[in-house]
């Protein structure tokens, strides 16, 4: 049986970003991979919670011979720095977008195709709004860029935000990662794939970003990431006529197709939808080959 590391055969790179304190020498490292020809068209991958760039491994392996595939792990996620060095890191949507912008600037990426999933959607779109001239097309899967009322929050997400149990359940018992590895696909994940998703989050300190991501979901003005979500939602109108691919797992209990996919279709007039009837939230796990072929075709248009 292979290990998760064999499923992730990429060279690691690191970008230094400020830790949030404002002190120039107090920095943290954001992990990223950069696969494929450096002069090839760019595909930038943006993950959510509690995933990391491991989510995109099959796409990257299938695309890197022809495209430059760049995927970062948000600070505190995946192979990026975790622990005590993040004492003052803000863990907000706007800051994650800034970090992604820093990577775009550092690598001088242009004509970007964004591939985004879950919270990677608003993070990626917020970055695109801040670097409008750098983006060419978009692919969104099982995500949202839009405000939602708190009463629309899925029960399990609401439970993970409950102040009485969230710290213990999410950061202490790792229940968010455990639940995701079981309930986000229709097909059971192989043992080594589960290990890949769980490996970065192996203790209390290393799970802080998972906890903070859930707490960061904005529902009303005054929430710490409300303004950044509005920036993403309003700014996306800039790209309403850009080519957009929407591969969607139709059995997603979190981002239901009725509410979320329908809104994407309305907002992006040049979109192509792929509805996977037997796929869940982790659509790239349930339908890896079909998602890869769809993205290949999308890139050639």
C-alpha positions in Angstrom: 0.0 0.0 0.0 1.3 3.4 -0.9 1.7 6.2 1.6 0.1 9.6 1.2 3.5 11.1 0.4 3.7 8.9 -2.7 0.4 10.4 -3.8 1.9 13.9 -3.5 5.1 13.7 -5.5 5.9 17.4 -5.7 8.8 19.6 -4.7 8.1 21.9 -1.8 8.7 25.7 -2.0 8.1 28.4 0.6 7.2 32.0 0.5 7.8 34.2 3.5 4.9 36.3 4.6 4.4 38.6 7.6 3.0 37.0 10.7 0.4 39.7 11.2 2.3 41.6 13.9 3.6 44.2 11.6 7.2 43.5 12.6 9.4 43.0 9.5 11.5 40.2 11.1 8.6 38.2 12.5 7.6 36.1 9.5 6.0 32.8 8.7 6.4 30.5 5.7 3.6 29.7 3.3 4.1 26.4 1.5 3.4 26.0 -2.2 4.1 23.8 -5.1 5.1 25.0 -8.6 4.9 22.2 -11.2 5.3 22.3 -14.9 7.0 24.6 -17.5 7.6 28.0 -16.1 6.6 29.7 -19.4 3.4 27.7 -19.7 -0.1 28.9 -19.1 -0.7 29.2 -15.3 -3.3 27.3 -13.3 -3.5 28.6 -9.7 -5.3 26.3 -7.2 -7.0 27.6 -4.1 -8.2 25.2 -1.4 -10.6 25.6 1.5 -11.0 24.0 5.0 -9.9 21.5 6.2 -8.1 20.6 3.0 -4.8 21.7 1.5 -3.0 21.4 -1.8 -3.2 17.6 -1.5 -6.8 18.0 -2.7 -5.6 19.0 -6.2 -2.8 16.3 -6.6 -4.6 14.3 -9.3 -5.3 17.4 -11.4 -1.8 18.7 -11.0 -0.2 15.4 -12.0 -2.5 15.3 -15.1 -1.8 18.9 -16.1 1.8 19.7 -15.2 3.2 18.4 -18.5 1.5 21.2 -20.4 0.6 23.9 -17.8 2.3 25.6 -14.9 0.4 24.4 -11.8 0.8 26.5 -8.7 -1.0 25.5 -5.4 -0.4 27.2 -2.0 -1.3 25.9 1.4 -2.9 28.7 3.4 -0.9 29.7 6.4 -1.6 27.3 9.2 -2.8 24.7 6.7 -1.1 21.8 4.9 2.7 22.1 4.9 2.7 25.8 5.7 4.0 27.0 9.1 1.8 26.2 12.1 2.0 26.5 15.9 3.3 29.2 18.1 4.7 31.4 15.3 1.1 32.2 14.3 0.2 33.8 17.6 -0.6 37.1 15.8 -1.6 35.8 12.4 -5.2 37.1 11.8 -6.7 34.0 10.0 -9.1 36.2 8.0 -10.4 35.9 4.5 -8.8 39.3 3.5 -5.4 38.2 4.9 -5.5 34.9 3.0 -6.3 36.8 -0.2 -3.3 39.1 0.6 -1.1 36.0 1.0 -2.2 34.7 -2.4 -1.6 38.1 -4.0 1.9 38.0 -2.5 2.5 34.6 -4.2 1.2 35.9 -7.5 3.5 38.9 -7.3 6.5 36.8 -6.2 6.2 34.3 -9.0 5.1 37.0 -11.5 2.0 35.0 -12.5 -0.1 36.3 -15.4 -3.1 35.0 -17.5 -4.1 32.9 -14.5 -6.8 30.3 -14.6 -8.1 30.0 -11.0 -9.3 26.6 -9.8 -11.0 27.1 -6.5 -12.9 24.8 -4.0 -14.7 25.5 -0.7 -13.3 28.6 1.0 -10.7 28.7 -1.8 -13.5 30.3 -3.8 -13.8 33.6 -1.9 -10.1 33.6 -1.1 -9.2 33.2 -4.8 -11.9 35.7 -6.0 -10.8 38.3 -3.4 -7.2 37.9 -4.7 -8.5 38.2 -8.3 -10.3 41.4 -7.5 -7.1 42.8 -6.0 -5.1 41.7 -9.1 -7.7 42.1 -11.8 -5.2 42.2 -14.7 -3.6 38.8 -13.8 -6.7 36.6 -14.3 -8.0 35.0 -17.5 -10.6 32.4 -16.5 -12.1 30.6 -13.5 -13.2 27.2 -12.3 -15.3 27.0 -9.2 -16.4 23.7 -7.5 -18.6 23.4 -4.4 -17.9 26.8 -3.1 -19.6 30.2 -2.6 -18.7 33.8 -3.2 -21.9 35.2 -1.8 -23.4 36.3 1.5 -25.7 33.8 3.2 -28.0 34.3 6.2 -26.9 32.5 9.3 -30.1 30.4 9.3 -28.8 29.0 6.0 -25.7 27.6 7.7 -25.6 23.8 7.5 -26.2 22.2 10.8 -22.7 20.6 11.1 -21.0 23.9 10.3 -23.1 25.6 12.9 -22.2 23.0 15.4 -18.5 23.5 14.7 -18.9 27.2 15.4 -20.8 26.6 18.7 -18.7 28.4 21.4 -19.4 25.8 24.0 -18.0 22.9 22.0 -16.0 24.2 19.0 -12.5 24.4 20.6 -12.8 21.0 22.1 -14.4 19.3 19.1 -12.5 21.0 16.3 -9.1 21.8 17.7 -9.0 19.2 20.4 -10.7 16.1 19.1 -10.1 16.9 15.4 -13.8 16.2 14.7 -13.9 18.6 11.7 -11.2 16.9 9.8 -12.5 13.4 10.8 -16.0 14.3 9.6 -14.8 15.8 6.4 -12.8 12.7 5.5 -15.9 10.6 6.0 -18.8 12.8 4.8 -17.4 14.9 2.0 -17.3 12.1 -0.6 -19.8 9.5 -1.9 -17.0 7.0 -2.4 -15.1 6.0 0.7 -11.6 7.5 0.7 -8.7 5.0 0.6 -6.7 4.8 3.8 -3.7 6.6 2.4 -5.8 9.4 1.0 -7.5 9.9 4.4 -4.0 10.0 5.9 -3.0 12.7 3.4 -5.8 14.9 4.4 -5.3 14.3 8.1 -1.5 14.3 8.3 -0.9 18.1 8.7 -3.4 18.4 11.5 -2.0 15.9 14.0 -2.1 17.9 17.2 -3.9 20.8 19.0 -1.5 23.5 17.8 -1.5 22.3 14.2 -5.3 22.4 14.1 -5.7 26.0 15.0 -6.2 27.2 11.4 -9.0 24.6 10.9 -10.8 26.0 13.9 -10.2 29.6 12.9 -11.4 29.0 9.4 -14.8 27.9 10.7 -15.0 30.8 13.1 -14.2 33.2 10.3 -17.3 32.5 8.3 -19.0 35.9 8.0 -22.8 36.2 8.4 -23.4 39.8 9.3 -21.7 43.3 9.2 -19.1 43.5 11.9 -17.9 39.9 11.5 -14.2 40.0 11.0 -14.3 38.9 7.3 -17.6 40.5 6.3 -15.9 43.4 4.3 -13.6 41.0 2.4 -16.6 38.8 1.5 -18.5 41.9 0.2 -15.3 42.8 -1.7 -15.4 39.4 -3.3 -19.1 39.3 -4.0 -19.2 42.8 -5.5 -15.9 42.6 -7.3 -16.8 39.4 -9.1 -19.0 41.4 -11.4 -15.8 42.5 -13.1 -15.4 38.9 -14.3 -19.1 38.1 -15.2 -18.3 37.6 -18.9 -15.1 35.6 -18.3 -15.0 31.9 -19.1 -16.1 29.9 -16.0 -16.1 26.2 -15.5 -18.4 24.8 -12.8 -17.7 21.1 -11.9 -20.2 20.4 -9.1 -20.7 17.5 -6.7 -24.5 17.4 -6.6 -24.7 15.5 -3.3 -22.8 18.2 -1.4 -24.5 18.7 2.0 -22.7 21.9 2.6 -22.9 23.9 -0.7 -26.2 22.6 -2.1 -26.6 22.9 -5.8 -30.0 24.5 -5.5 -28.7 27.5 -3.7 -25.0 27.8 -4.7 -24.6 26.3 -8.2 -27.7 28.2 -9.3 -26.3 31.5 -8.2 -23.0 30.9 -10.0 -25.0 30.2 -13.2 -26.8 33.5 -12.8 -23.8 35.6 -12.0 -21.4 34.3 -14.7 -23.0 34.5 -18.1 -20.2 32.5 -19.9 -20.2 29.5 -17.7 -20.1 25.8 -18.4 -21.7 23.5 -15.8 -20.8 19.9 -15.1 -23.2 18.3 -12.7 -21.9 15.1 -11.1 -24.9 13.3 -9.7 -23.0 10.9 -7.5 -20.3 13.2 -6.2 -20.1 14.9 -2.9 -18.3 18.0 -1.6 -14.9 16.7 -2.5 -15.8 16.4 -6.2 -12.1 15.9 -7.2 -12.0 12.7 -5.1 -15.3 11.3 -6.4 -14.8 12.2 -10.0 -11.0 12.8 -10.5 -10.8 11.7 -14.1 -13.8 13.5 -15.3 -12.7 16.7 -13.5 -9.3 16.4 -15.1 -10.6 16.0 -18.6 -13.1 18.8 -18.2 -10.3 21.2 -17.0 -8.1 20.1 -19.9 -10.9 20.9 -22.4 -11.6 24.2 -20.6 -7.9 25.3 -20.9 -7.9 24.6 -24.6 -10.8 26.9 -25.4 
